[in-house]
């Protein structure tokens, strides 16, 4: 069997079968990578959401503490004035 050149229009059928098999394998690899990336993005998004919720709760708790301390100081100052 002769090696085809760039200018030949007819390619041997063996090369087409090999190319088809290679194309199937490449397609499957791409699909697997896309699935993995999708799962990874979902995990990262979920982790970011949980972190944001935790930050919000922490800030809310800190704000409540600051607010409570303010009113305690205010009450004590009012008692001192009286």
MARTI-205341 format. One record per atom (N, C-alpha, C): residue in three letters; chain; x negated, y, z. Coordinates in steps of 0.02 Angstrom, whole numbers, plus 32768, in hexadecimal, padded with zeros to 4 digits. Layout:
// residues N
<rec r="ALA" c="A" x="X" y="Y" z="Z"/>
...
//
This chain:
// residues 82
<rec r="UNK" c="A" x="7FD6" y="7FC5" z="8000"/>
<rec r="UNK" c="A" x="8000" y="8000" z="8000"/>
<rec r="UNK" c="A" x="7FD4" y="803E" z="8000"/>
<rec r="UNK" c="A" x="7FE4" y="806B" z="7FD5"/>
<rec r="UNK" c="A" x="7FBC" y="80A9" z="7FD0"/>
<rec r="UNK" c="A" x="7FD6" y="80DE" z="8000"/>
<rec r="UNK" c="A" x="7FA9" y="8107" z="8017"/>
<rec r="UNK" c="A" x="7FBC" y="813E" z="8044"/>
<rec r="UNK" c="A" x="7FDF" y="8174" z="801B"/>
<rec r="UNK" c="A" x="8019" y="818C" z="8031"/>
<rec r="UNK" c="A" x="803B" y="81C0" z="800A"/>
<rec r="UNK" c="A" x="8016" y="8202" z="8010"/>
<rec r="UNK" c="A" x="801A" y="8229" z="7FDD"/>
<rec r="UNK" c="A" x="7FFB" y="826B" z="7FDE"/>
<rec r="UNK" c="A" x="8030" y="829F" z="7FEC"/>
<rec r="UNK" c="A" x="801A" y="82DD" z="7FF4"/>
<rec r="UNK" c="A" x="8049" y="8312" z="8003"/>
<rec r="UNK" c="A" x="8079" y="8320" z="7FC9"/>
<rec r="UNK" c="A" x="8064" y="830E" z="7F8D"/>
<rec r="UNK" c="A" x="808B" y="8320" z="7F53"/>
<rec r="UNK" c="A" x="80BB" y="82E9" z="7F3D"/>
<rec r="UNK" c="A" x="80B8" y="82AF" z="7F5C"/>
<rec r="UNK" c="A" x="80E5" y="8279" z="7F49"/>
<rec r="UNK" c="A" x="812A" y="8285" z="7F66"/>
<rec r="UNK" c="A" x="815D" y="827B" z="7F3F"/>
<rec r="UNK" c="A" x="81A1" y="8283" z="7F57"/>
<rec r="UNK" c="A" x="81BA" y="8244" z="7F79"/>
<rec r="UNK" c="A" x="81A5" y="820B" z="7F64"/>
<rec r="UNK" c="A" x="81BC" y="81CC" z="7F81"/>
<rec r="UNK" c="A" x="818E" y="81B7" z="7FBA"/>
<rec r="UNK" c="A" x="81AB" y="81AD" z="7FF4"/>
<rec r="UNK" c="A" x="8184" y="8194" z="802C"/>
<rec r="UNK" c="A" x="8195" y="814B" z="8037"/>
<rec r="UNK" c="A" x="8165" y="8124" z="804D"/>
<rec r="UNK" c="A" x="8174" y="80DD" z="805A"/>
<rec r="UNK" c="A" x="81A9" y="80D6" z="8090"/>
<rec r="UNK" c="A" x="81D3" y="80A3" z="808A"/>
<rec r="UNK" c="A" x="820A" y="8098" z="80B9"/>
<rec r="UNK" c="A" x="81F0" y="8088" z="80FF"/>
<rec r="UNK" c="A" x="81B4" y="806A" z="8104"/>
<rec r="UNK" c="A" x="8198" y="805A" z="8146"/>
<rec r="UNK" c="A" x="818D" y="8099" z="816F"/>
<rec r="UNK" c="A" x="8176" y="80CE" z="814D"/>
<rec r="UNK" c="A" x="816B" y="810E" z="8171"/>
<rec r="UNK" c="A" x="81AD" y="812B" z="818A"/>
<rec r="UNK" c="A" x="81E2" y="8124" z="8163"/>
<rec r="UNK" c="A" x="8223" y="813E" z="8177"/>
<rec r="UNK" c="A" x="823C" y="811A" z="81B5"/>
<rec r="UNK" c="A" x="8233" y="80D9" z="81B8"/>
<rec r="UNK" c="A" x="8249" y="80B2" z="81F2"/>
<rec r="UNK" c="A" x="8221" y="80C5" z="822F"/>
<rec r="UNK" c="A" x="81E0" y="80CD" z="8227"/>
<rec r="UNK" c="A" x="81B5" y="80E1" z="825F"/>
<rec r="UNK" c="A" x="81C8" y="8127" z="8276"/>
<rec r="UNK" c="A" x="81D4" y="8154" z="8246"/>
<rec r="UNK" c="A" x="81E8" y="8199" z="8258"/>
<rec r="UNK" c="A" x="822C" y="819A" z="827B"/>
<rec r="UNK" c="A" x="825A" y="816F" z="8266"/>
<rec r="UNK" c="A" x="829B" y="816C" z="8287"/>
<rec r="UNK" c="A" x="8294" y="8154" z="82CF"/>
<rec r="UNK" c="A" x="826C" y="8121" z="82D9"/>
<rec r="UNK" c="A" x="825F" y="8108" z="831D"/>
<rec r="UNK" c="A" x="823F" y="813D" z="8348"/>
<rec r="UNK" c="A" x="820E" y="8160" z="832C"/>
<rec r="UNK" c="A" x="81EC" y="8195" z="8351"/>
<rec r="UNK" c="A" x="821D" y="81CD" z="8362"/>
<rec r="UNK" c="A" x="8249" y="81DE" z="8333"/>
<rec r="UNK" c="A" x="827B" y="8212" z="833E"/>
<rec r="UNK" c="A" x="82AB" y="81FF" z="8376"/>
<rec r="UNK" c="A" x="82BF" y="81BF" z="8377"/>
<rec r="UNK" c="A" x="82EC" y="81A8" z="83AD"/>
<rec r="UNK" c="A" x="82C9" y="81AE" z="83F1"/>
<rec r="UNK" c="A" x="828B" y="8199" z="83F4"/>
<rec r="UNK" c="A" x="8265" y="819C" z="8433"/>
<rec r="UNK" c="A" x="825D" y="81E5" z="8449"/>
<rec r="UNK" c="A" x="824B" y="8211" z="841B"/>
<rec r="UNK" c="A" x="8242" y="8257" z="842C"/>
<rec r="UNK" c="A" x="8284" y="8276" z="8444"/>
<rec r="UNK" c="A" x="82BA" y="8264" z="8423"/>
<rec r="UNK" c="A" x="82FC" y="827E" z="8437"/>
<rec r="UNK" c="A" x="830D" y="8267" z="847E"/>
<rec r="UNK" c="A" x="8301" y="8228" z="848C"/>
<rec r="UNK" c="A" x="8310" y="820E" z="84CF"/>
<rec r="UNK" c="A" x="82E5" y="822F" z="8504"/>
<rec r="UNK" c="A" x="82A6" y="823A" z="84F4"/>
<rec r="UNK" c="A" x="8279" y="825C" z="8524"/>
<rec r="UNK" c="A" x="8292" y="82A3" z="8531"/>
<rec r="UNK" c="A" x="82A7" y="82C5" z="84FC"/>
<rec r="UNK" c="A" x="82C1" y="8309" z="8505"/>
<rec r="UNK" c="A" x="8300" y="8309" z="8530"/>
<rec r="UNK" c="A" x="832C" y="82D8" z="8524"/>
<rec r="UNK" c="A" x="8369" y="82D3" z="854C"/>
<rec r="UNK" c="A" x="8359" y="82C6" z="8596"/>
<rec r="UNK" c="A" x="832A" y="829A" z="85A2"/>
<rec r="UNK" c="A" x="8316" y="828C" z="85E7"/>
<rec r="UNK" c="A" x="82F8" y="82C9" z="8609"/>
<rec r="UNK" c="A" x="82CF" y="82EE" z="85E4"/>
<rec r="UNK" c="A" x="82B1" y="832B" z="8600"/>
<rec r="UNK" c="A" x="82E7" y="835F" z="860E"/>
<rec r="UNK" c="A" x="8318" y="8365" z="85E1"/>
<rec r="UNK" c="A" x="834E" y="8395" z="85EB"/>
<rec r="UNK" c="A" x="8377" y="8383" z="8628"/>
<rec r="UNK" c="A" x="8385" y="8342" z="8632"/>
<rec r="UNK" c="A" x="83AA" y="832C" z="866D"/>
<rec r="UNK" c="A" x="8383" y="833B" z="86AD"/>
<rec r="UNK" c="A" x="8342" y="832D" z="86AC"/>
<rec r="UNK" c="A" x="8318" y="833A" z="86E6"/>
<rec r="UNK" c="A" x="8316" y="8385" z="86F7"/>
<rec r="UNK" c="A" x="830F" y="83AE" z="86C3"/>
<rec r="UNK" c="A" x="830D" y="83F6" z="86CE"/>
<rec r="UNK" c="A" x="8350" y="840F" z="86E9"/>
<rec r="UNK" c="A" x="8386" y="83F3" z="86D0"/>
<rec r="UNK" c="A" x="83C8" y="8406" z="86E7"/>
<rec r="UNK" c="A" x="83D1" y="83F5" z="8732"/>
<rec r="UNK" c="A" x="83BC" y="83B8" z="8745"/>
<rec r="UNK" c="A" x="83C0" y="83A4" z="878B"/>
<rec r="UNK" c="A" x="8394" y="83D0" z="87B6"/>
<rec r="UNK" c="A" x="8359" y="83E0" z="879D"/>
<rec r="UNK" c="A" x="832A" y="840A" z="87C3"/>
<rec r="UNK" c="A" x="8348" y="8450" z="87CB"/>
<rec r="UNK" c="A" x="8365" y="846C" z="8796"/>
<rec r="UNK" c="A" x="8383" y="84AE" z="879B"/>
<rec r="UNK" c="A" x="83BD" y="84AE" z="87CC"/>
<rec r="UNK" c="A" x="83E4" y="8479" z="87CC"/>
<rec r="UNK" c="A" x="841C" y="8474" z="87FA"/>
<rec r="UNK" c="A" x="8404" y="8471" z="8842"/>
<rec r="UNK" c="A" x="83CE" y="844A" z="884E"/>
<rec r="UNK" c="A" x="83B2" y="8446" z="8892"/>
<rec r="UNK" c="A" x="8397" y="848A" z="88A8"/>
<rec r="UNK" c="A" x="8373" y="84AB" z="887B"/>
<rec r="UNK" c="A" x="8357" y="84ED" z="888C"/>
<rec r="UNK" c="A" x="838E" y="8520" z="889A"/>
<rec r="UNK" c="A" x="83C3" y="851E" z="8871"/>
<rec r="UNK" c="A" x="83FB" y="854C" z="887B"/>
<rec r="UNK" c="A" x="841D" y="853F" z="88BE"/>
<rec r="UNK" c="A" x="8427" y="8500" z="88CE"/>
<rec r="UNK" c="A" x="8446" y="84EE" z="890E"/>
<rec r="UNK" c="A" x="841A" y="8504" z="8948"/>
<rec r="UNK" c="A" x="83D9" y="84F9" z="8943"/>
<rec r="UNK" c="A" x="83AB" y="850D" z="8978"/>
<rec r="UNK" c="A" x="83AC" y="8559" z="8981"/>
<rec r="UNK" c="A" x="83AD" y="857E" z="8949"/>
<rec r="UNK" c="A" x="83B0" y="85C8" z="894D"/>
<rec r="UNK" c="A" x="83F0" y="85DF" z="896F"/>
<rec r="UNK" c="A" x="8428" y="85BE" z="895E"/>
<rec r="UNK" c="A" x="8468" y="85D1" z="897D"/>
<rec r="UNK" c="A" x="8466" y="85C5" z="89C8"/>
<rec r="UNK" c="A" x="844C" y="858B" z="89DD"/>
<rec r="UNK" c="A" x="8448" y="857C" z="8A25"/>
<rec r="UNK" c="A" x="841B" y="85AE" z="8A48"/>
<rec r="UNK" c="A" x="83E4" y="85C0" z="8A29"/>
<rec r="UNK" c="A" x="83B6" y="85F1" z="8A47"/>
<rec r="UNK" c="A" x="83D7" y="8635" z="8A4D"/>
<rec r="UNK" c="A" x="83FC" y="8649" z="8A1A"/>
<rec r="UNK" c="A" x="841E" y="868A" z="8A1C"/>
<rec r="UNK" c="A" x="8453" y="868B" z="8A53"/>
<rec r="UNK" c="A" x="8478" y="8654" z="8A59"/>
<rec r="UNK" c="A" x="84AB" y="8651" z="8A8E"/>
<rec r="UNK" c="A" x="848A" y="8654" z="8AD3"/>
<rec r="UNK" c="A" x="8453" y="8630" z="8ADB"/>
<rec r="UNK" c="A" x="842F" y="8631" z="8B1B"/>
<rec r="UNK" c="A" x="8416" y="8678" z="8B2B"/>
<rec r="UNK" c="A" x="83FA" y="869A" z="8AF8"/>
<rec r="UNK" c="A" x="83E3" y="86DF" z="8B03"/>
<rec r="UNK" c="A" x="841C" y="870D" z="8B17"/>
<rec r="UNK" c="A" x="8455" y="8705" z="8AF5"/>
<rec r="UNK" c="A" x="848F" y="872E" z="8B05"/>
<rec r="UNK" c="A" x="84A6" y="8723" z="8B4D"/>
<rec r="UNK" c="A" x="84AA" y="86E4" z="8B61"/>
<rec r="UNK" c="A" x="84BF" y="86D5" z="8BA5"/>
<rec r="UNK" c="A" x="848E" y="86F0" z="8BD8"/>
<rec r="UNK" c="A" x="844C" y="86E9" z="8BC9"/>
<rec r="UNK" c="A" x="8419" y="8703" z="8BF6"/>
<rec r="UNK" c="A" x="841F" y="874F" z="8BFC"/>
<rec r="UNK" c="A" x="8427" y="8771" z="8BC4"/>
<rec r="UNK" c="A" x="842E" y="87BA" z="8BC7"/>
<rec r="UNK" c="A" x="846D" y="87CF" z="8BEC"/>
<rec r="UNK" c="A" x="84A2" y="87AA" z="8BE1"/>
<rec r="UNK" c="A" x="84E0" y="87BA" z="8C04"/>
<rec r="UNK" c="A" x="84D7" y="87B2" z="8C4F"/>
<rec r="UNK" c="A" x="84B5" y="877D" z="8C63"/>
<rec r="UNK" c="A" x="84A9" y="8771" z="8CAA"/>
<rec r="UNK" c="A" x="847D" y="87A8" z="8CC7"/>
<rec r="UNK" c="A" x="8449" y="87BB" z="8CA1"/>
<rec r="UNK" c="A" x="841C" y="87F1" z="8CB9"/>
<rec r="UNK" c="A" x="8443" y="8833" z="8CBE"/>
<rec r="UNK" c="A" x="846F" y="8840" z="8C8E"/>
<rec r="UNK" c="A" x="8496" y="887E" z="8C8F"/>
<rec r="UNK" c="A" x="84C5" y="887E" z="8CCB"/>
<rec r="UNK" c="A" x="84E3" y="8844" z="8CDA"/>
<rec r="UNK" c="A" x="850E" y="883F" z="8D15"/>
<rec r="UNK" c="A" x="84E7" y="884C" z="8D55"/>
<rec r="UNK" c="A" x="84AA" y="8832" z="8D59"/>
<rec r="UNK" c="A" x="8481" y="883E" z="8D94"/>
<rec r="UNK" c="A" x="846F" y="8887" z="8D9C"/>
<rec r="UNK" c="A" x="845D" y="88A7" z="8D65"/>
<rec r="UNK" c="A" x="844B" y="88EE" z="8D67"/>
<rec r="UNK" c="A" x="8488" y="8917" z="8D7B"/>
<rec r="UNK" c="A" x="84C1" y="8907" z="8D5E"/>
<rec r="UNK" c="A" x="84FF" y="892A" z="8D6E"/>
<rec r="UNK" c="A" x="8510" y="8922" z="8DB8"/>
<rec r="UNK" c="A" x="8509" y="88E5" z="8DD1"/>
<rec r="UNK" c="A" x="8518" y="88D7" z="8E17"/>
<rec r="UNK" c="A" x="84E9" y="88FD" z="8E45"/>
<rec r="UNK" c="A" x="84A9" y="88FD" z="8E34"/>
<rec r="UNK" c="A" x="8478" y="8923" z="8E5C"/>
<rec r="UNK" c="A" x="8488" y="896D" z="8E5C"/>
<rec r="UNK" c="A" x="849D" y="8988" z="8E24"/>
<rec r="UNK" c="A" x="84AE" y="89CF" z="8E20"/>
<rec r="UNK" c="A" x="84E7" y="89E0" z="8E50"/>
<rec r="UNK" c="A" x="851B" y="89B7" z="8E4F"/>
<rec r="UNK" c="A" x="8554" y="89C5" z="8E7A"/>
<rec r="UNK" c="A" x="8543" y="89BB" z="8EC3"/>
<rec r="UNK" c="A" x="8518" y="898C" z="8ED3"/>
<rec r="UNK" c="A" x="8503" y="8984" z="8F19"/>
<rec r="UNK" c="A" x="84DC" y="89C2" z="8F30"/>
<rec r="UNK" c="A" x="84AE" y="89DA" z="8F07"/>
<rec r="UNK" c="A" x="8488" y="8A17" z="8F18"/>
<rec r="UNK" c="A" x="84B7" y="8A53" z="8F1F"/>
<rec r="UNK" c="A" x="84E6" y="8A57" z="8EF1"/>
<rec r="UNK" c="A" x="8515" y="8A8F" z="8EF3"/>
<rec r="UNK" c="A" x="853F" y="8A8D" z="8F33"/>
<rec r="UNK" c="A" x="8557" y="8A52" z="8F45"/>
<rec r="UNK" c="A" x="857E" y="8A4A" z="8F83"/>
<rec r="UNK" c="A" x="8555" y="8A5D" z="8FC0"/>
<rec r="UNK" c="A" x="8515" y="8A46" z="8FC0"/>
<rec r="UNK" c="A" x="84E9" y="8A56" z="8FF9"/>
<rec r="UNK" c="A" x="84DB" y="8AA0" z="8FFD"/>
<rec r="UNK" c="A" x="84D3" y="8AC0" z="8FC4"/>
<rec r="UNK" c="A" x="84C6" y="8B09" z="8FC4"/>
<rec r="UNK" c="A" x="8503" y="8B2F" z="8FDD"/>
<rec r="UNK" c="A" x="853F" y="8B17" z="8FCA"/>
<rec r="UNK" c="A" x="857C" y="8B39" z="8FE1"/>
<rec r="UNK" c="A" x="8582" y="8B32" z="902D"/>
<rec r="UNK" c="A" x="8570" y="8AF7" z="9047"/>
<rec r="UNK" c="A" x="8573" y="8AED" z="9090"/>
<rec r="UNK" c="A" x="8541" y="8B1C" z="90B4"/>
<rec r="UNK" c="A" x="8505" y="8B24" z="9095"/>
<rec r="UNK" c="A" x="84D3" y="8B50" z="90B3"/>
<rec r="UNK" c="A" x="84EC" y="8B98" z="90B5"/>
<rec r="UNK" c="A" x="850E" y="8BAD" z="9082"/>
<rec r="UNK" c="A" x="8527" y="8BF2" z="907F"/>
<rec r="UNK" c="A" x="855E" y="8BFC" z="90B2"/>
<rec r="UNK" c="A" x="8588" y="8BCB" z="90BA"/>
<rec r="UNK" c="A" x="85BF" y="8BD2" z="90EA"/>
<rec r="UNK" c="A" x="85A3" y="8BD6" z="912F"/>
//
